[in-house]
Amino acid sequence: MGHPAGLRAGTRYAFSRNFREKGFIRLSTYLRQYKVGDIVDIKVNGAVQKGMAHKVYHGKTGVIYNVAKSAVGIIIYKKVKHRYIEKRLNVRIEHIQPSRSREGFLRRVKQNAELKKQSKEDGKPVQLKRQPVQPREARTISIKNNKPETVAPVAYETTI
């Protein structure tokens, strides 16, 4: 047998539906509204063969530049050797989902705005930059009522 090199070669698991999500496609997939500028993830749905993105783009994130009746146009930057090339894909809405990549950032922006407002009221400066996790505080352990315990491995027994 030769090595298969078709369009869907090697997509046995990538294009399969998730656990307990097989069967009918949810209505919310079709009722969701997409606008130009929305950030979406390409996640190919194997149950719908029309309007599929190529397997290379499965799992990639892009920005919507065009909205049609049952499909959207997505701009993706594909890495080719040392540069990124802009690729424009037309994909049906069954194969995309809104990206959650900016949720953390938007949450942080709202939180920082609230902290700024609070610091203006109090008149105290506030640190808004994210800080790396600091080392743990130093501590001293007393052995007065906490005697050290010697730990040794249990001898291996063979009972046949």
MOHU-V973443 format. One line per field, one symbol per residue. ss: DSSP state (H for helix, E for strand, L for the rest). psi: psi as a letter, one per 20 degrees, with the letter a starting at -180 (. if undefined). Layout:
BEGIN
ss = ???
psi = ???
END
This chain:
BEGIN
ss = LLLLLLLLLLLLLLLLLLLLLLLLLLHHHHHLLLLLLLEEEELLLLLLLLLLLLHHHLLLEEEEEEELLLEEEEEEEEEELLEEEEEEEEEEHHHEEELLLLHHHHHHHHHHHHHHHHHHHHLLLLLLLLLLLLLLLLLLLLLLLLLLLLLLLLLLLLLL
psi = prpqkahkpjkghgiqqrpkkrbqpqhhhhippqqpiqpqponpoiiohqkqqqhhipiqpappippagjrqpppqoppodjrppppoqoqqihjrqpqjhiggghghggghgghggghhghkqqqoiqpqqpqqqqqqppqjgjmqqpppqqppppoo.
END
